[in-house]
Amino acid sequence: MRAMPPAVERTELAPGLSISRVLTGLWQIADMERDGRALDPDVAARALRPYVDAGLTSFDMADHYGSAEVVAGRLGDVPVQRFTKWVPKPGPLALSDARAAVERSLERLRTDRIDLLQFHAWSYADPSWLDGLLHLQKLQGEGLIGHLGLTNVDAAHLNMVLATGIPVVSNQVCFSLLDRRAAGAMSDVCRARGARLLAYGTLAGGWLSDRWLAKPEPDWERQGTWSQMKYGRFLRVAGGWGALQRVLRAADGVARRHGVSIANVAVRWVLEQPAVAGVIVGARPGEREHVADNLRVFSFALTGEDRAELEAGLATLVPIPGDCGDEYRKPPFLTASGDLSHHVESFPAPYAVERRADGRLLCLSGTPWESMAGYSRATRSGSRVQVSGTTATHRDRVIGGTDPAAQMHFAIDKIEGALQSLGARLEDVVRTRVFVARVADWPAVARAHGERFGRIQPANTLVSARLVGDEYLVEIEADAEVADSGGAGTRTSSPSV
């Protein structure tokens, strides 16, 4: 008798949103179309129907994944979950921008509501990313979006969004045997705040598979797909070909015990991490189908012996630097091209700058306090930049709610945005002064300061003080000295957030 395939595991990502725990990712469609020829959407959709028929009903895509949304829209009225993303260019975002992006996705997906709309921010120093997210929250209230998610947001800013009260249910991040950043602070925030992770890059572009076990190191300049190029950078940072082979050997031992593939083991390991709701496995519709192999992920669970064997292999890896999503915001840029050239053209100054007759440059963040009290967010004279006392105010609201660390991170974001607008960097800061409203908050505030300034180590003073406004828990001011005396708007490095 023919064995029945294992049942697909499902989970409730959010109220009313049940998903298959292995999602089918459609990023590869953009790679398949990079020669300028679009896929036939009906043919591609038919190639995806076996996934739906097998119970793998959840699909992940984005507004910039070529015709992925169009293809998903041709799946018809079958019960599937369509997740997409809005990845706007850096700079100011109006409600009309958000509405146009959402309506375009709705049209391409042939639906009247997006099940999960995931937002990507390029730079935390520019508060426009919060405007974009708040606009999406308004459109969610209109019924155009079922649930909001984030993608490639680090732990501090995920916590900030949730503490502010923006109802984000998920964060999509890279998570694999080679890249375990999400297992740390990110998972802690998710467990504390009730958010879930959608993990991509779990097979590291196919490098974590039987295909590469005991094979010689490839020619890195001749790897064909964007996915292989991107994750080739990850594995070289993680220790290179020898380190990958040690991980593959450990995974192969586990796979043989369970009668599954190395790829199954790699996916299962991520799927069993506490904060993970689902794992995204890419598909190339019409070229390769992985339905049967994906289903085998649900045929076994890792044992203590399995995990110990995998940990022994993982112990030889070099940790991927930074937090989740940093590969899109600071060196090393672990992208297909190794930089941001195929993603964005430029980063406009986060805030307005005025040049005075005496040569001073004034940065204005637009809060009502600046015009009322007659001061600027920051002033630059020559190489010296002085940043005013800064709270977690954005327009007419406080960012970070009642979480002192979240307020601190946003205040530092504002300082970084002011510095960038005046041609300086956070690394140029030589002194900070921090004021906390409640003495009990100082450890959380100090840790946030350490996360952002730990490598810079400016002179610092932290005191308890009564702040103007009971909603404010922390205020910080900063002084910076710029080695390069370039003018306002000059960016002395890639965006560092």
N, C-alpha and C positions, 0 to 999 in steps of 0.2 A: 504494500500500500504506500502511495506517495505521501511523504511527510508534509504536514501543513506548515506554511511559513509562520514564524513567531508573530504574535500580536504586536502591533505598533504601540509603543508607550505614548501616552498623551498626558498633558498637564494643563491646568488652568493658569494661563499667563496673567490674566486679569479677569474680573467678573464678566462672564458671558463670552470669554475668548479662550476656547480650548484649542490647543495646538498639538501637532505631532512633534515628539521630542527630537526627531531628526527632521530638519527643515531643508528644503531644496533651494540652494542659492543660485541666482541667475546672473552673477557678476560675469561669468565666462561669456555670456552673449556679447558683451562689449568687446571682448578680445576676439571673438569669432567675426565681428563686424569691423575690425579696425582697418580693413582694406577699403572701407567705404561702401561695401555691399551689405544691405540689410537682409536678415533672414526672412523667409516667407513666414509670416506669423502663424498662419493656419497649420503649416507643416510642422513648425517648431512646437506649437501647442499640442498637436497630436503626439509628438515624441515625448511630451511630458505626461500624457494621460496614464501611462503605466504606473507612475508615481502615485497619482491620485487613486487609481484602482487598488493599489497595494495598501492604502491607508496613509501614505505620506502626503498629507493634504495641505501642508503649510509651505508657502513660497516666499522667499526674501529677494528683494530687488531694490532699485533706486532710480531716481530721475535721470541719472547719468549712465546707467548700465545699457547703453545702446537702446535697442527696441524691447528690452526685457518687460517693461510695463505693457506694451502692446501685445506681446506674446501671452503674458499672463491674462490679459483681458480676453483673449480668444479661447480660454479654457471653458467658457460658457457658464451655465448655471450650476455646475457641479459644486458641491459644498467644499470650498477651499478657503484658506485664510491667505489673504494677499497683504504682505508687509512691504512698504516702500520707504524711501527716504527723501528728505529735502536737504540738499547740500548747496546752499546759496553761496555766491561769491562773497569775499570779505567786503565789509562796508555797511552803510546804513541799510536797514530793512524796514519797510513800511508794511502796514497791514495789506495793502494792495499787492505787494510782492508775494506775501504768503498766500493770499487768496488765489493769485494767478498760478502759483506753483501747485497748489492743492487741486485746483480745477483742472489743470493740465493732466495731473496724475489720474484724477477721477475719469476723465474722458478716455485716456489711454487704457485704463483698467476696466472700462465699461461697467462702472459701479457708481452708486450714489453715496457710498461711505467707504473710506479707507479703514481697514481693520486696525492697522498699527502704522502710524506715521512717525518715523525716526528722524531726529534732527542732528545735523553735524555742525559743529562750531570750529572755525579755523583758528581763531585767536581769542583767548579769554580776556586779553588786555583791552579789546574793543567790546564794550557792553552791548553792541548791536546784536550779539548772539542771544542775549536775554530778550531783547525786543522780538527777535524772530520766534523764540519759544513762546513768549506771551501772546503773540499774534496767533500762533497755532492753537493755543489754549482757547482763544476766542472762537476760532473756527470749529474747534471740538464742541464748544457750547452750542454752535449752530447745527450740529449733527453731521458735519462733513467728515469728521474723523472719529473713529471709535475710541482709540486709545493713543496716547503719546509715548514715544520712546526716545532714547538718545543713542548716538553711535559714536564710539571713540572718545568718550568723555572720561576724564580721570576721576579718581575717587573723591578728591576734594570738591570738584565741581558737580559731581553727581549728588553729593551730600548737600551742597549749596542749593541746588535746584529743588531737592526734596524738602529741605528745611524752609524754603521760601513758600512752599505750598503748591508748587506746580505739579500736577498729578502724573508724573512720569512712572510708567510701570516696568520699563526695561532699559538696559544699556547693552548695545551690541559691541563686543570687543574681541580682539584677538586672544585666543586661549588655546594652548596646545602643550604637548609634552616638551616642545622646544621653547615655548613662551608661557611662563607661569605667572606673569605679573598679576593677572586677575585673581589669583588665589590669595593675595594678601589683603591690603587695605580695601580694595574694590569689593571683595566678597564680604568683608566686615561691614561696609556701608550698606550693602544689599540686605544682609541679614538684619541689621539694626533698623532699616527704613522700610523693609518689605518690598524692595525692587528685585527683579530677576535679571540674570545675564543670558543673552543670546550669544553664543560663542562661534566665531568664524576663524578661518585659518587653522582649523583643528588638524587637518592633514598636511599643513604647511605646503600647500600647492602641489601635493602629491609626493613630496619627499618622504613623508612618513607612510611608506607603503612597501609591500613585498618587492616591487619593481626595482628598488634601489639597494636592497640588502646585498652586501658583499660585492657591490659593483664599484668599479674605479671612479674616482672623482671626475665629474663632467667638465667640459669646457664652459666656464661661466659666461663667456662672451657669446655663446651660441645657444643659450636656452631660449626656446621659442615663445612660450606663453608669458603673459604679464604675471600670472600667478607664480610660475616657476622663477621668474626674475625677482619678484618681490620677496618670496620666502627663501630664495637662495641667499639674499642678504641677511635674513634672520638667522639662518643656520650658520653662516660664516661668522656672525657676531657671537653666536652661542657656542662656538668652539671649533667649527669647521667640519670637514668631511669625516675625520676620525671620530669626533664626538657623536655625529649623527649615526655612524655605524654602531657605536656602543649602545645607543638608544634603540636602534633597529634590532640588534641582537637580543636585547632584553625583551622587547615587545614580541619578537618572534617566538621566544620561549613560552611566553604567556599564550600567544595565539595558538601554538601547537597543542597545548594542554586542552584548549577549548574547541579546537577544530574550526577556528575562524582565521581571518586575515590580520596582518599587522595594522591595516587601516581600521578594522573593527576595534582592535584594542586601543588605538589612539583615540578614537571617538568615544569609546566606552569610558575611558579614564576621565575625559573632560565631562561627560554626561553625569558621572557620579560625584562631581564636585558640588558642594552644598548649595551654592547660589545659582547654579546653572539650570535654566528652564529648558533650553534646547540647544542643539548643535547644528550649524549650517554646513551642509556638504554640497559643494558646487556640482552643477550639471552642465553639459554641453549638448543641448538638445539636437538630436539627429546625428551626433558623432559617437558619443559613448553613453551607455546607460548603466547605472549602478544600483538599480532597485534591489536586486537579490542580495547584493553585498551589504547595502544599507540596512536591510531587514535583519541581517545576522547580528547587528549590534544589539538587538533585543533578545537574542537567544542565550545570553550568558550574563553573569555579573562577576566582577573582579573579586578575588579572594584576598585574604591577608597575605598569602604567599605571593600572589600576583603583584600586589602593590609593592611589596618589599623588593621583588625582582626589578620592577620598573624604577623604583627609587634608586636602586644601586646604579642603574644606567644613567639616570637623570643627574646623579651627584657629580658626574664628570662635566656637566654643561656650565658654561658661563652665563649668568643671569642676563636676560635682555634688560638694558638700562632703562630707568625711568618708570613711569606709570603708564597705564593703558592709554593708547592714543597719542603718546608723545612722539611716535614715529612720524606723525603728520605735523608736528609743531616745533621740533628741535632736532639738531643732529644727534646721532646719525639718522638721516631720513631713510627709514626702511620701507621704501616704496619701490615700485617697479623700475623707475628711472634713477632712484637714489637721491632725488630732490623733489621739489614741488612743482617742477616746470610743466607737468602734464595735468596739474590740478588747478593752479591759480596763477594769474599774471602779476598781481601786485597786491600790496597791503596798504590801503589808505591810512592816514593818521587817524587814530581813534577819536581825537577831540579837536575842536577848533583852536587855531593859534592866531594871535594878533601880534604884529610887530610895532613897538612903540618908537617914537622919534629918538629916544635916547639909546636905542639899540636893543632894549630888553625884548624878550619874547614871552608872551603870556599864553598859557594854556587854560582854556575854559571848558569845564565838563558839563555845564548847562544846568547844574542844580540851582534851585531858587535861592539857596544861601549865598551864592557867589555875587549875584546882583544886589541882593538886599544888604549884605554886609560890606560890599565893596572890596572883594579880593579875588584872586585867580586861584585856580587849582594848583598851578605851578608856575614858577617864573625862572627864565634862564637868562643869565648875564654872563657872556663869555662862555667859559667852560663849566660854570657853576649853575646847578639847578636846585631850587628849593621847592619842595612840595608841601602845600598847606596840610593842616590836620584833616584827615580824610576818614569819613565814616562809610558805612555800607549803604549809602543812598544812591538809588538810580531813579532818576526822574521823580515821581511822587511816591515811591515805595522803598521800603527797607528790604534789602536782599539778605537772605540767610536766616530770617525769622528770629527765633530766640536761641539760636546756636551760635555761641561766641566764636568758634573756629570758622564757621561758614561766613560770618560777618567779617572776620579778619581776612580771610582769603579774598573776598570781594573787594575790601578796601585796598589790599595789595594789588589786585588786578587794576583798580583805578589808578593807583600810583604808577604801575607799569605802563598803563595807557598814556598817562600824562608825560612820562619820561619819553616814550616812543614818539609822541607827538612833537616833542622838543628835540628830537635827534639823539636821545640818550637811551640807556638800557638799564634794566634792573641791576645788572652787574656793576654799574657805575655808582651805586648807592654806597656812601661812606658812613652814614649815620641814620639811625631810626629812633624815633621816640614813640612809645606806645602807652596809651592811657586806657585802663580798664575801669568800667563802672562798678563791677563787683569783684572784690578781691578773690573770691572763690573761682573766678574764671581765668585767672592768670595762667595756670598750667596749660589749658586748652589753647589760649591765645599764644603763649610762648612756643608751643609745639607747631602751631601753624606758621609762626615767624620762622622757626627752624626749618620747616619744609621748604619755604620759599627763599630763605636767605642763608641756608646752611653752608653752601659752597662760597658765598660771598663774604659772610661774616663782617658786616659793618659794625661800627660802635653802636651800642644800643642802650636805651634807658626804658624801663617799664615801671609805671607807677599807677596807683589807684587814684582815680579822680572822678568827680561828679561831672557827667557829660550833659550837654544840652539836648534834651529829649530822652524820655525814659525808654524809648524803643532801641536806643543805641547802646551796645554793650562794649564797644571798643572803638578807639580812634587812633590813627597812626599818621605821623608826618615823617618826611625823609629829606635828606640832603644828598646830592650826587655831584661828583666831579667827573667831567667827560674828557678823556684823553684827546679824542678827535673833536675839534671845535666846529664841526659841520653844523649847518643851520637846521631850522625846524623841518621836520618831515624826513630828515636823513636817517635811514635805517642802517646801523652799523653792523648788523648781523641778521641772520635769518630770524623769523619770529620766535621769540623765546617765551613760552608761557608756562 
